[in-house]
Amino acid sequence: MRNSCCKQLKLQLKNIQKSTNKQAFDSSTLALDLLPSKDPYFPPPDSQLRSRQFANLLQKQPSQANPIAHYKRIHAQIVVSSLQSDTFLTNILLNLYSRCDNLRDASKLFDGMPKKNLVSWSTMVSMYTRHGYIEKALVSFLEFRRSCCKSPNEYILASVIRACMQMGDGAELGVQIHGFVFKSGFDQDVYVGTCLVDFYMKSGCIDEARFVFDGLNGKNAVTWTTMITGYVKSGKAEVALQLFRQRRETDVMPDRYVMSSVLSACSVLDFVQGGKQVHCQVLRRGEEMDVSVINVLIDFYCKCGKVKSACRLFDEMMVRNVISWTTMIAGYMQNSFDREAMSLFSEMTRLGWKPDGFACTSVLTSCGSLEDLDLGRQVHAYTIKANIESDEFVTNGLIDMYAKCGSLIDARRAFDIMGDQNVVSYNAMIEGYSSFEKLSEALNLFHDMRLRSLPPSLLTFVSLLGASAALCTIEISRQIHTLIIKYGVALDLFVGSSLIDVYAKCSYVKEARLLFEEMNKKDIVVWNALLFGYTQQLENEEALKLFSQLQLSTQKPNEFTFAALMTASSNLASLQHGQQFHTQLIKHGLDSDPFVTNAIIDMYAKCGSLEDARKTFNTTALRDIVCWNSMISTYAHHGEAEGALQIFERMLKEGMKPNYVTFVGLLSACVHAGFVELGLHYFETMPTFGVEPGIEHYACVVSLLGHAGKLYEAKALIESLPIKPAAVLWRSLLSYCRIAGNVELGKYTAEMAISIDPMDSGSYTLLSNIFASKGMWADVKKVREKMDLEGVLKEPGCSWIEVNNVTNVFIARDKTHHESNLIYLVLGNLIMHIKGAGYVPDIATPIND
């Protein structure tokens, strides 16, 4: 039907445009048609008086709650008074029924009108357009053109333009209406012109909208608002601000809608100073009491990261509405002030306000970020009570919150209950499964998504790649990559960095580098993905070379770049490189970031510079738990147990709660120093801090007991563990069996370690050393034969040294170095000198490293 009426309308418009008869129009047509007619068929004076009385009744505000019933009673009186043919009264009724959304009675009344004038048709076309009945609006306009001798006024034309705007394919028809507007002489009408500007903007025809805008001799505040808002929504915020400055040359005073659009442009550009100027202008004009303006200002300050300014505005508001609360809650959430968002939401409900779906969605995001499942459930209960649980945004928020809180069963339940899942719902659920490395469930959901013909978004692929990277499943990763190519998003920055990450983590660094080279545009995230890939696969020299290329590009390194470089320096034990990167960090002003600080401390520790690590720690203003753990581990690895214990006590005094890693470092320090009793004490106090012992902690306890010579107590501990013992526990005990020379327990311990991890060469080597220390060469031979039979290969030792800015790597019995002949010649001379000095090697305890 829509196509039929559109074709008829286009045909009529073409015929009109061919006509040379141009009628003059007056903008006062509506006012004239509202006046009673003076033709001979108008009712006698008594009827005319009665008509005006009914008109006065209709125009008064009804006192009762149901205005439609009020208007119907007057309508009935009009019919009883035989005034149903009075066009003036009928037009008023049409307008009132339209305002009350009573389309059925309005249409029925219109159809029964014996005489329709311009106002009658204008009311009907406007009513149908306003309520989204586009076909009926166009059909009414066609009927008007056929049956009414008068030409359309500005209100009918504006309504038809809005109808074209609401049509998915109404661009061509809208352009023809524009031609008709010009032909009819309404091209300078500000009402029609503003509608045309809005039509072209929403159709994506920005240049055409600007042409119409510039052609209008007279513009009101709505015209300026429409144009500025259009530019902001089209991503042309700078042009929007230029236009706002141009408005100053006119006498049009900006209203709150213009101000809102300008503030939106400032927030898009992060133009804080411009937004503050608008704020000052609002205050000067005395609009500070307008709640809608303050809401927009709060939103602006939040989007620009000025949360304190937004909070101050919110606190000073004398009158607030639901939007005020929602905007502030969303602002807190967007700036990661999640606890403040949750607190404000609680205050909002406590004061009797009823949060809407947007407020609930924002606070659910905060609950997910803080993994606060209890409050998340309370918000869920509220959404059920408020009957907004089925809201699309709320449901997606619930899925996301439950998934981030680790309650995947509840997340899936919310997903399944949702009537019509969309891409956002699937993405939230897939991301939840991927975060907990449940790749099978994520892939099943993705398969279901494809069966329902829902096109996956970039986030879908990124979530799947994240799970695939965590599990190092290269085949599945390649299949996902194939789908990404099929959908044409392989070179997208977001997806590209994820693909580089997954190939690097699966040890396919060459493929990651190929992807990197294929990307035409690379942001710093893409560079960082490859940098971390190289460091994870211990290709540290390649990481340093890549950083040299980065410095020649237009991208600026960020804190994650330097964290990767610090890791590369740590892996190479290159203090010189680490110090250079530390200097660059200070130069870029990134040295205060806790993430970077932890990497710096770790680098200095692994490069043997304990003093620099200590200085970095002491000068750090913001220390998170990772920073404290790094320093405790640093002291532990350097054998300075006293320092580690002091840092731990200092940490407790400053109110920092220790975690799993803290006790690993603390117990390691006790092992290195031989503090058996103190180490066992710390192990026993772990539950008081809410930390459940893990494999690493039990391995330290085994070492402590072994150090004290309590081998059988260590054995009993391993066998009584509440969790399945790992091979590392038995290997730890095995090393102390070698020191103590306990062959029998050593054999048993080695068997247990090999049964858990049969391909690990460490257990075979330690057992072989125990036999060799006792001169049991036949048993040593058996161990070596078993290793050959099982195909267990001993990893060769590796060392490196940096000379003249070049890192030289050496592997045991390796002769690939370009100066290997000279190196072995010098080594032979050293051995000869050692023997000449009387050195006799101890062959009783061969350490097969």
VENBEL-V958776 format. One line per field, one symbol per residue. ss: DSSP state (@ for helix, = for strand, . for the rest). psi: psi as a letter, one per 20 degrees, with the letter a starting at -180 (. if undefined). burial: I if it has 9 or more other C-alpha atoms within 8 Angstrom, else O. A space follows every 50 residues. Layout:
BEGIN
ss->???
psi->???
burial->???
END
This chain:
BEGIN
ss->.@@@@@@@@@@@@@@@@@..........@@@@@@..........@@@@@@ @@@@@@@@@.......@@@@@@@@@@@@@@......@@@@@@@@@@@@@. ..@@@@@@@@@......@@@@@@@@@@@@@...@@@@@@@@@@@@@@... ...@@@@@@@@@@@@@....@@@@@@@@@@@@@@.....@@@@@@@@@@@ @@...@@@@@@@@@@.....@@@@@@@@@@@@@...@@@@@@@@@@@... .....@@@@@@@@@@@@@...@@@@@@@@@@@@@......@@@@@@@@@@ @@@...@@@@@@@@@@.....@@@@@@@@@@@@@...@@@@@@@@@@@@@ ......@@@@@@@@@@@@@@..@@@@@@@@@@@@@......@@@@@@@@@ @@@@...@@@@@@@@@@.....@@@@@@@@@@@@@...@@@@@@@@@@@@ @......@@@@@@@@@@@@@@..@@@@@@@@@@@@@......@@@@@@@@ @@@@@...@@@@@@@@@@.....@@@@@@@@@@@@@...@@@@@@@@@@@ @@......@@@@@@@@@@@@@@..@@@@@@@@@@@@@@.....@@@@@@@ @@@@@@...@@@@@@@@@......@@@@@@@@@@@@@...@@@@@@@@@@ @@@......@@@@@@@@@@@@@@..@@@@@@@@@@@@@@.....@@@@@@ @@@@@@@...@@@@@@@@@.......@@@@@@@@@@@@@@..@@@@@@@@ @@@@@@....@@@@@@@@@@@@@...@@@@@@@@@@@@@@.......=== ===..======........@@@@@@@@@@@@@@@@@.............
psi->gghghggggggghghghhqiopqqqpijhghgihqqqjrijqqrhghggg ghghghghiqpphrhnhghghhghgghgghjkjiiohgghhggghghghj kmhghggggghjphppahhgggggggggghjjmgghghghhghghgipiq qqahggghghghghhiqhkjgghhhhhghhgghijjijphggghhggggh giijmghhghggghiphppahhgggggghggghjjmhghghghhhhhhir jpppahgggggghgghhgiknggghhggghhghhjkjiiohhghghgggg hghjjmhggghggghiphpqahhgggggghggghjkmhhhghghgghghh jjqoqahggggghhgggghilnhghghghghghghikjhipghgghhggg ghghjjmhghghghghhpgnqahggggggghgghhkkmhghghghhghgh hjkopqrhhghggghgghghilnhghhhghgghgghikjhjqgghghhgg ghhghjkmhghghggghhphpprhhgghghghgghhjkmhhhghhhhhhh hiaiqpqahhghgghhgghghiknhggghghgghgghikjiiphgggghg ggghgijjmhghggggghjpgooahhgghghghghghjjmhggghghghh ghhjjppqaghghggghhghghikmgghghghghighhjkppqaghghhh gggghhhjjmghhgghggijqirpqrhhghhghhhhhggikngghggggg ggghhgnijpigggggghhgghhjjmhghghgghhhghgikppppqqprq qppljpppppqpkpkiqikhghghgggggggghghhijpoqojhmpom.
burial->OOOOIIOIIIOOIIOOIOOOOOOOIOOOIIOOIIOOOOOOOOOOOOIIOO IOOIIOOIOOOOOOOOIIOIIOOIIOOIIOOOIIIOIIIIIIIIIIIIOO OIIOOIIOIIOOIOOIIIIIIIIIIIIIIOOOIIIIIIIIIIIIIOOIOO OOIIIIIIIIIIIIIIOOOIIOIIOIIIIIIIIIIIIIIIIIIIIIIIII IIOOIIOIIIOIIOOIOOIOIIIIIIIIIIIIOOOIIOOIIOIIOOIOOO OIOOOOIIIIIIIIIIIOOOIIOOIOOIIOOIIOOOIIOOIOIIIIIIII IIIIOIIOIIIOIIOOOOOIOIOIIIIIIIIIIIIOIIOIIIOIIOOIIO OOOOIIIIIIIIIIIIIIIOIIIOOIOOIIOOIIOOOIIOOOIIIIIIII IIIIIIIIOIIIOIIOOIOOIOIOIIIIIIIIIIIOIIIOIIIOIIOOII OOOIOIOIOIIIIIIIIIIIOIIIOOIOOIIOOIIOOOIIIOIOIIIIII IIIIIIOIIOIIIOIIOOIOOIOIOIIIIIIIIIIIIOIIOOIIOIIOOI IOOOOOIOIIIIIIIIIIIIIOIIIOOIOOIIOOIIOOOIIIIIOIIIII IIIIIIIOIIOIIIOIIOOIOOIOIOIIIIIIIIIIIIIIIOIIIOIIOO IIOOOOOIIIOIIIIIIIIIIIIOIIOOIIOIIOOIIOIOIOIOIOIIII IIIIIIIOOIIOOIIOIIOOOOOOIIIOIIIIIIIIIIOOIIIOOIIOII OIIIOOOOIIIOIIIIIIIIIIIOOIOOIIOOIIOOIIOOOIOOOOOOOI OIOOOOOOIIIOOOOOOOOIOOOOOOOOOOOOOIIOOOOOOOOOIIOOO
END
